[in-house]
């Protein structure tokens, strides 16, 4: 009886397993078929796949290190309103305190940066080692730093008598630095801005706003033909996401006027409201700009398939000038350099933010940081410019960077091993023939299972150290370096 029962149980178990596995297989095939047909037809989605290969994009990619500048009326209260200091980002002060639009807009009559010296700004940026700059021409508050034909809420209405953006563009261009313009689609000042479209009147008003923004952007490109690209922001509201036509037409208009212009991914929303990436997962715009105040994980190599840029503050969360930096952690020069190195090691660009004061000067802390970074870049900038993903296995000591100009590979040490040995693991068909630090060859040991070990100097490193790795193809299976 027991044997019969066991046979029955075994039979039903096998039958159940067969049905279950068959069902799983069917469902898997069904899901695969669904995935194959899941591509959505989009009128306003991605316009191309892969990386742009034109000379303008190659230059952007080679530059790698840029300066971000947030400057506007928010630099006047600098995070303080009616005697109270707010810890949030200074440019968001009117929303944190419910300041009326008219009260905030009246700050225009106090904006007079008499100490602004564009040539000094450009010289500081050049010494810091950046190759390009992105400046806020119009932030969410709607105030325009250039003389615009489409609004009176611009620098021409302020007490300042100069042509601020023109001075800026001329100075940075003279230093050989590429200029990009930040432009906020979101506009707290403009009467036709809508956060959502809920009525016919909303739709009519927002169409007027769209034409206003499009006119301003084409005006910026026309007045400043030196501009290399546009960095868009403020595109998260439903009003913008509900109509992919807006962002598509603006990008196409800019590229028709200047085919080489570069546009970040924040501008775009597709037919279904997806941002940065369309509903089929394809990047919109020319590079991914979603990394704000954070970087990809070191092991996340998916980002190397696209162009991308990270924007980073020096305090944890301050863009525009805030009078009190003690409210949050302030990054040291070495922290920032490591972030720059990590970004480049994953094939990205790094945009470091500065928030000038309302008088047109930088705070002393920013000057010191710029100076220290500049010292490092003056010595090691060759590993950053034209830097890219090296395709080697990550190590705890730091990051690999491949230089696409000379095809060299570098190891940048940010965490010196206590044993003073830098492990290097290479593909089986490669060998490490040398490791050079400041012109001197370092000793190398090899183990057939663990890879190479570069013997480092005994002294402590006070900043990230660059070691050139001389990697070559193996000519035979035998290596005399075995121990």
C-alpha positions as CSV (number, residue, x, y, z in Angstrom):
1,X,0.0,0.0,0.0
2,X,2.8,2.4,0.9
3,X,4.5,1.7,-2.4
4,X,1.4,2.3,-4.4
5,X,0.8,5.6,-2.5
6,X,4.3,6.7,-3.1
7,X,3.9,5.9,-6.8
8,X,0.7,7.9,-7.0
9,X,2.3,10.9,-5.3
10,X,5.3,10.7,-7.6
11,X,3.1,10.5,-10.6
12,X,1.1,13.6,-9.6
13,X,4.2,15.5,-8.6
14,X,5.8,14.8,-12.0
15,X,2.5,15.7,-13.7
16,X,2.3,19.0,-11.7
17,X,5.9,19.8,-12.4
18,X,5.4,19.2,-16.2
19,X,2.3,21.5,-16.3
20,X,4.1,24.2,-14.1
21,X,7.2,24.2,-16.3
22,X,5.2,24.2,-19.5
23,X,3.2,27.1,-18.2
24,X,6.3,29.0,-17.2
25,X,7.8,28.3,-20.6
26,X,4.6,29.5,-22.4
27,X,4.5,32.6,-20.2
28,X,8.1,33.4,-20.9
29,X,7.6,33.0,-24.6
30,X,4.5,35.1,-24.4
31,X,6.4,37.8,-22.4
32,X,9.2,37.7,-25.0
33,X,6.7,38.1,-27.8
34,X,5.2,41.1,-26.0
35,X,8.6,42.7,-25.4
36,X,9.4,42.3,-29.1
37,X,6.2,44.2,-30.0
38,X,6.4,46.7,-27.1
39,X,8.1,49.4,-29.1
40,X,5.9,52.4,-29.0
41,X,5.3,54.7,-32.0
42,X,6.4,58.1,-31.0
43,X,6.3,61.4,-32.9
44,X,8.4,63.3,-30.4
45,X,10.8,60.6,-29.0
46,X,14.5,60.2,-29.5
47,X,15.9,61.4,-32.8
48,X,18.8,59.1,-33.0
49,X,20.6,56.2,-31.2
50,X,24.1,56.0,-29.9
51,X,26.6,58.9,-29.5
52,X,26.9,61.9,-31.8
53,X,30.2,61.7,-33.8
54,X,30.5,65.2,-35.1
55,X,33.3,67.5,-34.2
56,X,31.2,69.7,-31.8
57,X,30.2,66.7,-29.7
58,X,33.7,65.3,-29.8
59,X,35.0,68.6,-28.4
60,X,32.4,68.5,-25.6
61,X,33.4,65.0,-24.8
62,X,37.1,65.8,-24.8
63,X,36.6,68.8,-22.5
64,X,35.3,66.7,-19.6
65,X,35.6,69.4,-16.9
66,X,33.3,72.5,-16.8
67,X,32.3,75.3,-14.5
68,X,28.6,75.9,-13.7
69,X,27.5,79.4,-12.6
70,X,24.2,80.1,-10.9
71,X,23.6,83.9,-10.7
72,X,20.4,85.9,-10.4
73,X,18.3,88.0,-8.1
74,X,18.5,85.2,-5.5
75,X,22.1,86.3,-4.8
76,X,20.7,89.5,-3.1
77,X,18.8,87.9,-0.1
78,X,21.3,85.0,-0.3
79,X,19.1,82.6,1.7
80,X,17.9,85.1,4.2
81,X,14.4,86.7,4.4
82,X,13.2,89.1,7.1
83,X,16.0,88.1,9.5
84,X,15.6,84.3,9.1
85,X,18.1,82.2,7.3
86,X,16.7,79.2,5.3
87,X,18.9,76.1,4.7
88,X,17.4,75.3,1.3
89,X,18.8,76.3,-2.0
90,X,19.0,80.1,-2.2
91,X,17.2,80.3,-5.6
92,X,14.2,78.5,-4.1
93,X,13.7,81.1,-1.3
94,X,10.5,82.7,-2.8
95,X,8.9,79.3,-2.6
96,X,10.2,78.4,0.8
97,X,8.9,81.7,2.3
98,X,5.8,82.3,0.2
99,X,7.2,85.7,-0.9
100,X,4.8,87.4,-3.3
101,X,5.8,87.6,-6.9
102,X,5.7,91.4,-6.9
103,X,7.9,91.6,-3.8
104,X,10.5,89.2,-5.2
105,X,10.5,90.8,-8.7
106,X,11.3,94.2,-7.1
107,X,14.7,92.8,-6.3
108,X,15.6,93.7,-9.9
109,X,16.0,97.3,-8.8
110,X,18.8,96.2,-6.4
111,X,20.7,94.0,-8.8
112,X,23.8,96.0,-9.5
113,X,27.0,93.9,-9.6
114,X,29.4,96.8,-9.8
115,X,32.4,94.5,-8.9
116,X,31.7,92.1,-11.7
117,X,34.8,91.6,-13.8
118,X,34.2,89.0,-16.5
119,X,37.9,88.8,-17.4
120,X,38.8,87.9,-13.8
121,X,36.1,85.3,-13.7
122,X,37.4,83.7,-16.9
123,X,41.0,83.8,-15.7
124,X,40.0,82.0,-12.5
125,X,38.1,79.3,-14.5
126,X,41.0,78.8,-16.8
127,X,43.5,78.4,-13.9
128,X,41.1,75.9,-12.3
129,X,41.5,73.8,-15.4
130,X,38.0,73.8,-16.9
131,X,37.4,73.8,-20.6
132,X,33.9,75.1,-20.7
133,X,31.3,77.0,-18.7
134,X,27.5,76.9,-18.3
135,X,25.8,80.1,-16.9
136,X,22.2,80.7,-15.9
137,X,20.8,83.1,-18.5
138,X,17.4,82.8,-16.9
139,X,16.6,80.8,-13.8
140,X,13.1,79.8,-12.4
141,X,12.5,83.4,-11.1
142,X,12.4,84.6,-14.8
143,X,15.0,87.3,-14.5
144,X,17.2,87.4,-17.7
145,X,20.9,88.3,-17.4
146,X,21.0,89.4,-21.1
147,X,19.2,92.3,-22.8
148,X,16.1,90.6,-24.2
149,X,13.7,92.0,-26.8
150,X,10.9,89.9,-25.3
151,X,10.8,91.1,-21.7
152,X,11.5,94.0,-19.5
153,X,12.4,91.7,-16.6
154,X,16.1,91.7,-17.7
155,X,19.5,93.2,-17.0
156,X,18.6,96.3,-19.0
157,X,15.9,97.2,-16.3
158,X,18.3,96.7,-13.4
159,X,20.7,99.4,-12.2
160,X,23.7,97.6,-13.8
161,X,24.6,99.5,-16.9
162,X,26.7,96.9,-18.7
163,X,25.7,94.1,-21.1
164,X,26.4,91.3,-18.6
165,X,26.1,88.2,-20.7
166,X,28.0,89.8,-23.6
167,X,30.9,90.7,-21.2
168,X,30.8,87.1,-19.9
169,X,30.8,85.4,-23.3
170,X,33.5,87.7,-24.7
171,X,35.8,87.1,-21.6
172,X,35.4,83.3,-21.5
173,X,35.7,82.9,-25.3
174,X,39.0,85.0,-25.2
175,X,40.4,82.5,-22.7
176,X,39.5,79.6,-25.1
177,X,36.7,78.3,-22.9
178,X,33.5,77.1,-24.6
179,X,30.3,78.8,-23.4
180,X,26.9,77.0,-22.8
181,X,23.7,78.7,-21.7
182,X,21.4,77.4,-18.9
183,X,17.8,78.3,-19.5
184,X,14.9,77.5,-17.2
185,X,11.6,76.6,-19.0
186,X,9.8,77.0,-15.6
187,X,9.2,80.8,-15.1
188,X,7.7,82.2,-11.9
189,X,7.5,85.7,-13.3
190,X,5.8,85.2,-16.7
191,X,1.9,85.5,-16.4
192,X,1.4,82.8,-19.0
193,X,3.4,80.1,-17.3
194,X,1.2,77.2,-16.1
195,X,2.1,74.2,-13.9
196,X,-0.6,72.2,-15.5
197,X,-3.1,72.5,-18.4
198,X,-6.6,72.1,-17.1
199,X,-8.7,74.3,-19.3
200,X,-8.8,75.9,-22.7
201,X,-7.6,79.2,-21.3
202,X,-4.6,77.4,-19.7
203,X,-3.8,75.9,-23.1
204,X,-4.0,79.3,-24.9
205,X,-1.9,81.0,-22.2
206,X,0.7,78.2,-22.3
207,X,1.0,78.3,-26.0
208,X,1.8,82.0,-25.7
209,X,4.5,81.1,-23.1
210,X,5.9,78.5,-25.3
211,X,6.3,81.0,-28.2
212,X,8.0,83.4,-25.7
213,X,10.5,80.8,-24.6
214,X,11.2,79.7,-28.1
215,X,11.8,83.3,-29.2
216,X,14.1,83.9,-26.3
217,X,16.2,80.9,-27.0
218,X,16.6,81.7,-30.7
219,X,17.4,85.3,-29.6
220,X,20.2,84.0,-27.4
221,X,21.6,81.9,-30.2
222,X,21.4,84.8,-32.6
223,X,22.9,87.4,-30.3
224,X,25.7,85.0,-29.1
225,X,26.8,82.8,-32.0
226,X,29.7,81.6,-29.9
227,X,27.4,79.6,-27.7
228,X,28.0,75.8,-28.0
229,X,24.9,74.5,-26.4
230,X,21.9,74.8,-24.1
231,X,21.4,73.4,-20.6
232,X,17.7,73.2,-19.9
233,X,16.0,73.0,-16.5
234,X,12.5,73.3,-15.0
235,X,10.8,70.8,-17.3
236,X,9.2,68.6,-14.7
237,X,5.7,70.1,-14.5
238,X,2.7,68.6,-16.2
239,X,2.2,71.6,-18.5
240,X,5.5,70.7,-20.2
241,X,5.2,66.9,-20.0
242,X,1.7,66.9,-21.5
243,X,2.8,68.0,-24.9
244,X,6.0,66.6,-26.5
245,X,5.7,69.0,-29.4
246,X,7.0,71.9,-27.3
247,X,10.4,70.4,-26.5
248,X,10.8,68.7,-29.9
249,X,10.1,71.9,-31.8
250,X,12.5,73.9,-29.7
251,X,15.3,71.4,-30.1
252,X,14.7,71.2,-33.9
253,X,14.6,75.1,-34.2
254,X,17.9,75.4,-32.3
255,X,19.6,72.8,-34.5
256,X,18.2,74.3,-37.7
257,X,19.7,77.6,-36.7
258,X,23.0,75.9,-35.7
259,X,23.4,72.3,-36.7
260,X,26.3,71.7,-34.3
261,X,24.5,73.0,-31.2
262,X,24.4,70.6,-28.2
263,X,21.2,70.2,-26.1
264,X,21.0,68.3,-22.8
265,X,18.4,65.7,-22.0
266,X,16.4,67.8,-19.5
267,X,14.6,69.7,-22.3
268,X,12.7,66.8,-23.7
269,X,9.5,65.1,-22.9
270,X,8.0,62.7,-25.4
271,X,4.4,62.0,-26.6
272,X,3.6,60.1,-23.3
273,X,5.3,62.5,-20.9
274,X,8.6,60.5,-20.4
275,X,11.6,62.8,-19.7
276,X,15.3,62.3,-20.4
277,X,14.6,58.9,-22.0
278,X,11.6,58.4,-24.2
279,X,9.0,55.7,-23.6
280,X,11.1,53.2,-25.6
281,X,14.1,53.8,-23.3
282,X,16.1,55.9,-25.8
283,X,18.0,59.0,-24.7
284,X,16.5,62.3,-25.8
285,X,18.8,65.2,-26.4
286,X,22.6,64.8,-27.0
287,X,23.7,63.8,-23.5
288,X,22.1,62.6,-20.2
289,X,22.0,65.4,-17.6
290,X,20.1,63.7,-14.8
291,X,23.0,63.2,-12.5
292,X,22.5,66.2,-10.1
293,X,24.6,66.2,-6.9
294,X,25.2,62.5,-7.2
295,X,27.2,60.2,-9.5
296,X,26.6,56.7,-10.9
297,X,27.9,53.7,-8.9
298,X,31.5,52.8,-9.7
299,X,30.3,49.5,-11.1
300,X,27.5,51.0,-13.2
301,X,29.2,50.8,-16.6
302,X,25.8,51.1,-18.4
303,X,26.5,54.9,-18.6
304,X,29.5,54.5,-20.8
305,X,27.1,53.7,-23.7
306,X,26.0,57.3,-23.8
307,X,27.3,60.8,-23.3
308,X,26.5,62.1,-19.9
309,X,27.3,65.0,-17.5
310,X,27.0,65.3,-13.8
311,X,26.5,68.7,-12.1
312,X,27.8,69.1,-8.6
313,X,27.5,71.7,-5.9
314,X,30.3,72.5,-3.4
315,X,28.1,72.6,-0.3
316,X,25.6,69.7,-0.3
317,X,22.7,71.7,-1.6
318,X,23.5,75.2,-2.7
319,X,23.6,76.5,-6.2
320,X,23.0,80.3,-6.0
321,X,25.0,82.3,-3.5
322,X,24.0,81.5,0.1
323,X,25.5,83.6,2.9
324,X,25.8,80.6,5.3
325,X,27.8,77.6,4.2
326,X,27.9,76.2,7.8
327,X,24.4,74.7,7.3
328,X,25.7,71.7,5.4
329,X,28.8,69.8,4.5
330,X,31.2,71.6,2.2
331,X,33.3,69.4,-0.1
332,X,37.0,69.7,0.0
333,X,39.2,70.1,-3.1
334,X,40.2,66.4,-2.8
335,X,36.6,65.3,-2.6
336,X,35.8,67.3,-5.7
337,X,38.9,66.0,-7.6
338,X,37.9,62.4,-6.8
339,X,34.3,63.1,-8.1
340,X,35.8,64.5,-11.3
341,X,38.1,61.5,-11.7
342,X,35.2,59.0,-11.1
343,X,33.0,60.8,-13.6
344,X,35.7,60.7,-16.3
345,X,36.5,57.1,-15.5
346,X,32.9,56.3,-16.5
347,X,33.0,58.4,-19.7
348,X,31.2,61.4,-18.3
349,X,31.6,65.2,-18.0
350,X,31.8,67.0,-14.6
351,X,30.2,70.4,-14.1
352,X,31.2,72.1,-10.9
353,X,29.0,74.9,-9.6
354,X,29.9,78.4,-8.3
355,X,27.4,80.9,-6.9
356,X,28.6,84.5,-7.3
357,X,27.6,87.3,-4.8
358,X,25.2,90.0,-5.9
359,X,28.1,92.4,-6.2
360,X,29.8,90.2,-8.9
361,X,32.5,88.6,-6.8
362,X,33.1,85.0,-5.6
363,X,33.3,84.1,-1.9
364,X,36.8,83.4,-0.6
365,X,36.0,79.7,0.0
366,X,35.2,79.2,-3.7
367,X,38.4,81.0,-4.7
368,X,40.5,78.7,-2.5
369,X,38.8,75.6,-3.8
370,X,39.3,76.7,-7.4
371,X,43.0,77.4,-6.7
372,X,43.6,74.0,-5.1
373,X,41.8,72.1,-8.0
374,X,43.8,74.2,-10.4
375,X,47.0,73.2,-8.9
376,X,46.1,69.5,-9.3
377,X,44.8,70.0,-12.8
378,X,47.9,71.9,-13.8
379,X,49.9,68.8,-13.0
380,X,47.4,66.1,-13.9
381,X,44.9,67.6,-16.3
382,X,46.2,65.4,-19.2
383,X,44.4,62.4,-17.6
384,X,41.1,64.3,-17.5
385,X,41.0,65.9,-21.0
386,X,40.1,63.2,-23.6
387,X,39.6,60.8,-20.7
388,X,37.2,57.9,-21.0
389,X,36.2,54.5,-19.7
390,X,39.2,52.0,-19.7
391,X,37.2,48.8,-19.5
392,X,39.3,47.3,-16.7
393,X,38.1,45.6,-13.5
394,X,37.5,48.1,-10.7
395,X,39.9,48.2,-7.8
396,X,39.5,49.7,-4.3
397,X,42.5,52.0,-4.7
398,X,40.8,54.3,-7.2
399,X,39.9,54.6,-10.9
400,X,41.2,53.7,-14.3
401,X,41.0,56.3,-17.1
402,X,41.8,55.7,-20.8
403,X,43.0,58.7,-22.8
404,X,41.4,58.6,-26.2
405,X,44.0,61.0,-27.7
406,X,47.1,59.0,-27.0
407,X,45.5,55.6,-26.2
408,X,47.2,55.5,-22.8
409,X,45.7,54.0,-19.6
410,X,46.2,55.7,-16.2
411,X,45.4,54.6,-12.7
412,X,44.3,57.4,-10.4
413,X,44.9,56.5,-6.7
414,X,42.5,58.1,-4.3
415,X,42.7,55.4,-1.5
416,X,46.3,54.3,-1.1
417,X,46.5,50.7,0.0
418,X,48.2,50.3,3.4
419,X,50.5,47.6,1.9
420,X,51.7,50.2,-0.6
421,X,50.8,47.9,-3.5
422,X,48.4,48.8,-6.3
423,X,46.7,45.7,-7.8
424,X,46.1,45.7,-11.5
425,X,44.0,43.0,-13.2
426,X,44.2,42.8,-16.9
427,X,42.5,40.6,-19.6
428,X,44.4,37.4,-20.4
429,X,45.8,38.7,-23.6
430,X,47.3,41.8,-22.0
431,X,50.4,42.4,-19.8
432,X,51.6,45.2,-17.7
433,X,55.1,46.2,-18.9
434,X,55.6,49.3,-16.8
435,X,54.0,51.7,-14.2
436,X,55.3,55.3,-14.2
437,X,54.9,57.9,-11.5
438,X,56.3,61.3,-12.2
439,X,58.7,60.0,-14.7
440,X,60.0,57.1,-12.6
441,X,59.3,53.4,-13.2
442,X,57.8,51.6,-10.2
443,X,58.6,48.0,-9.3
444,X,56.0,45.4,-10.6
445,X,55.2,41.9,-9.3
446,X,53.0,39.4,-11.1
447,X,50.9,36.4,-9.9
448,X,49.1,34.2,-12.4
449,X,45.9,34.2,-10.5
450,X,45.9,37.6,-8.8
451,X,47.3,39.8,-11.5
452,X,49.9,42.5,-11.2
453,X,51.0,44.5,-8.2
454,X,52.7,47.9,-8.6
455,X,54.9,48.8,-5.6
456,X,54.0,52.3,-4.5
457,X,56.3,54.8,-2.7
458,X,56.3,54.8,1.1
459,X,55.3,58.4,1.6
460,X,51.7,59.4,2.0
461,X,49.7,61.0,-0.8
462,X,48.1,64.3,0.0
463,X,46.0,64.4,-3.2
464,X,45.0,61.9,-5.9
465,X,48.1,60.5,-7.7
466,X,48.2,59.5,-11.4
467,X,50.2,56.5,-12.5
468,X,50.7,55.7,-16.2
469,X,50.2,52.0,-16.9
470,X,52.2,50.7,-19.8
471,X,49.9,47.9,-21.1
472,X,50.8,45.7,-24.1
473,X,49.6,42.6,-25.9
474,X,51.0,39.3,-24.8
475,X,53.0,37.5,-27.4
476,X,53.1,34.1,-25.7
477,X,51.4,32.1,-22.9
478,X,54.6,32.1,-20.8
479,X,55.5,35.2,-18.8
480,X,59.0,35.3,-17.1
481,X,57.5,37.6,-14.4
482,X,55.7,34.7,-12.7
483,X,56.5,34.2,-9.0
